[in-house]
Amino acid sequence: MSRHTRRTFLATVGTVGVAGCSGYFPPSNSQSTENPEKQLKQSTTTSSAPKDDSKTKSSSTVQTFEDFKNIKKWHAVEQQGTLKASSKAYQGSTAAHIVGSKQTKEGKIFRANFGGKPVDLSGKNLSLMYRCTSHDYSKIAVQLYAPDQGHIVEMKRTLYGPKGKWVRINLGVTGDQRVKTIDLSKVYEIYIIGRPEDSNSTTPIEFLVDDLKTVPTPKKGKVMLTFDDGLASHFTTAYKMMKGYGFPGVEAVVTEAIYDDGFLTQSQMRKMVQDGWDMIAHPNVQSSPMNKIPRKEQEKLMKQSKGWLKQYGYEGHKYMAVPKNVVGPNTFELAQKHFDLTMTFGASPNALPVITKDTLISRIYGDSSMQETKSAIDYAARYNQLSVLLFHKFGSDGFSKKQFKSVLDYLKKSDVEVVTVTDLKEQGLLL
């Protein structure tokens, strides 16, 4: 790799927000390889695949809580948009169709009382089908009044696409009030809220929801440490530090960059795999978000990334991290076709077990705010969910060793298990 090309890549690889991680720019004379892209319980986290949840879940444990056939059970919140039934359902005959208020641009519906009897959602996680038809980027939230408005458990998710497609949101808790007195066995109201991701949007949101399901929580929450782009510091810093704690990780590799200055070598990758790491696909989109690339080229990049990893014996070829986080309709369809699981930015934990069909795994920037990172770990512990933390650069121009050690120390004392995607599969937590 030329110095100029490497500087171009490294200047963009640490960018966060919608752009997220970057693509790799190969030297002009190189041949293209097959390229991919809050604190409660105290205990010690182990390194290898946890045993307590191993192969205890199956699709038979998934239950439909609401199919929206009887839309009269739900109501639009006054001055917060409109609600009607839609025949464009994900499954069955009816979905809920919500159009946001012209004033707030937000759409909000609720179901209350449940015939005077509360719903018992203790020991359960929630999953919802969502389809936004008005905005490329949107936010969806579910709120549980457990038992009242002084005890709200909120699950928010940010989506950078796919507009117009049904996507399953395995909901993870992002906020709670009066934790000590929350009672999920007595949920008296459920709210579903959609809004544009851009608070300055002048267009009211329009979206559909369907197929609200519950899954029984595992015995312990999980945290996944993921690293994008295959940077050398992921071996020299992250891997070596994590090994001392017995923690495995997940590396999203830009395979074209392997062996180049500042990137991983296969020897390093194999050492990481021997210590329980996954090597997953990260298609090389270079400077363009994947959704801006023609469909055929997107598929080519995905197949190249997957093929290279498979050729060299990396089981993580079954999984992908979306470059730059934006998931267009084509990207979503192709990811569902070629990979068993796809990760992208979502700013929230994920329900466990994960219902994998038509879903995107949400990641949270672990190197952005220490408070948010620790909160994500706390929520995983408190609600037995999965928080996937994303890291990029380490060193003087990235995340410091001191900061990373603080994250690892916090994980060590938290009642969570550090896992990889392979671990989740072996434990039966991918349905």
C-alpha positions, 0 to 999 in steps of 0.5 A, spaced: 500 500 500 502 506 498 503 511 503 498 516 500 493 511 499 494 508 507 493 515 509 487 516 505 484 510 508 486 511 516 484 518 515 477 516 514 477 509 518 475 512 524 469 516 522 463 515 526 456 517 525 452 514 519 459 513 516 461 509 521 467 505 518 471 505 512 472 501 506 479 500 503 483 503 498 487 498 494 494 500 491 493 502 483 497 496 481 494 491 486 490 485 484 483 485 487 483 479 492 476 477 494 474 482 499 470 483 504 468 490 511 447 502 566 450 496 574 447 491 578 450 484 579 457 482 580 461 476 577 466 474 573 466 473 566 469 467 562 472 467 556 470 461 552 462 459 550 458 460 556 455 453 558 448 456 562 444 457 556 447 452 551 442 449 546 436 451 551 432 455 546 428 453 540 423 456 535 418 453 539 419 458 545 417 464 540 410 466 542 406 471 538 404 477 543 400 481 538 398 480 531 394 486 530 388 483 527 384 486 532 386 493 531 381 496 535 385 494 541 390 500 539 389 507 539 393 513 536 395 518 542 391 524 541 395 529 537 400 524 535 398 522 529 393 517 526 392 509 526 388 505 521 389 497 519 393 495 513 392 489 509 400 490 507 402 485 513 408 482 514 404 476 516 397 474 517 391 479 514 393 486 518 398 490 520 398 497 524 399 503 519 401 509 523 402 516 520 405 522 524 402 528 526 404 534 522 406 538 528 411 533 531 412 529 525 412 523 530 407 517 530 405 514 537 400 508 538 398 505 545 394 499 548 392 500 555 389 496 561 388 489 558 381 488 560 383 491 567 389 485 568 396 487 567 400 483 562 406 479 565 412 480 561 417 478 566 423 473 564 421 475 556 424 479 551 420 483 545 421 483 538 417 487 533 416 487 525 417 494 523 417 498 516 418 505 515 415 508 508 417 515 509 424 516 511 431 513 509 433 514 516 428 513 522 427 511 530 422 506 533 421 505 540 417 501 545 415 503 552 412 499 557 409 502 563 411 497 569 406 498 572 405 506 571 408 512 568 413 512 573 416 506 571 417 506 564 422 501 560 424 504 554 427 500 548 429 505 542 432 503 535 435 507 530 435 505 523 439 507 517 434 503 513 432 499 509 426 504 507 420 500 505 422 493 507 420 489 513 425 488 518 425 485 525 427 489 531 429 485 537 428 490 542 433 492 547 432 496 553 435 503 552 432 507 558 428 505 565 425 509 571 426 507 578 429 501 577 428 498 584 421 498 583 419 496 576 415 490 575 415 487 568 410 482 571 405 488 571 405 491 565 399 496 564 400 500 558 404 499 551 406 504 547 409 504 540 413 510 537 416 512 530 419 518 528 424 521 523 431 520 525 433 527 523 429 532 528 429 537 523 425 533 518 419 537 515 415 530 513 411 526 518 413 519 519 409 513 516 410 506 518 407 499 519 408 495 525 406 487 525 408 481 529 410 483 536 413 477 539 416 475 546 422 470 547 424 467 554 430 471 556 437 467 557 440 466 564 445 471 563 446 477 559 451 477 553 456 483 551 460 482 544 466 486 543 466 487 535 472 491 531 472 493 524 476 494 518 482 489 520 487 494 523 493 491 526 492 495 533 486 490 534 491 484 534 497 488 538 492 492 543 485 489 543 486 482 542 493 482 547 489 486 552 483 481 552 486 475 552 489 477 559 481 477 561 479 471 557 475 475 553 474 473 545 472 478 540 469 479 533 473 482 527 470 485 521 475 484 516 477 488 510 480 482 506 484 486 501 488 490 506 490 483 509 498 484 510 498 491 508 502 496 513 497 497 519 493 491 518 492 484 520 496 478 517 493 471 517 498 469 522 495 474 527 488 472 525 489 465 526 492 466 533 485 470 534 481 465 532 485 460 536 483 464 542 475 464 540 475 470 536 470 470 529 473 473 523 467 476 519 465 479 513 466 487 512 465 488 504 470 493 501 466 499 499 471 504 499 469 511 499 461 510 498 456 507 502 454 500 500 446 503 499 449 508 493 453 502 490 449 498 484 445 492 486 450 487 482 456 490 485 453 490 492 452 482 491 459 482 488 463 485 494 459 481 499 460 474 495 468 476 494 468 477 502 464 471 504 468 467 499 475 469 501 474 468 508 470 461 507 476 459 502 481 460 508 477 456 513 474 462 517 467 460 520 465 467 520 464 468 513 457 466 515 456 473 518 457 480 516 458 487 518 455 493 514 460 498 511 458 505 513 452 503 517 447 505 511 442 499 509 439 500 503 433 495 500 438 492 496 443 491 501 438 488 506 435 483 501 442 481 499 445 480 506 439 476 508 440 472 502 448 471 503 449 471 510 446 468 516 446 474 521 448 482 519 450 487 524 449 495 523 449 501 527 442 501 531 444 505 538 441 499 542 442 492 545 438 486 542 433 482 545 435 475 546 434 470 543 435 473 537 430 471 531 434 472 525 429 472 520 429 479 516 433 482 522 439 486 523 443 486 529 444 493 533 451 495 534 453 501 539 459 505 539 464 502 544 469 508 543 465 514 543 462 515 550 464 511 556 458 512 560 454 510 554 458 504 553 458 502 561 450 503 560 450 498 555 453 493 559 448 494 565 442 494 560 445 487 558 446 485 565 439 487 568 435 485 562 439 479 560 440 482 553 445 482 548 449 489 547 454 489 541 460 494 542 463 497 536 471 499 536 475 502 531 482 505 532 486 504 538 492 509 540 494 516 540 489 518 534 484 513 537 481 509 543 487 509 548 489 503 552 487 506 558 480 507 556 479 500 553 482 497 560 476 501 563 471 497 559 474 491 560 475 492 567 467 494 567 466 487 564 470 483 568 465 485 574 459 485 571 454 480 571 455 478 563 458 473 559 463 476 553 461 472 547 462 471 539 456 470 534 459 463 534 458 462 541 451 465 540 449 460 535 452 454 539 448 456 545 442 456 541 440 463 542 440 464 534 433 462 532 
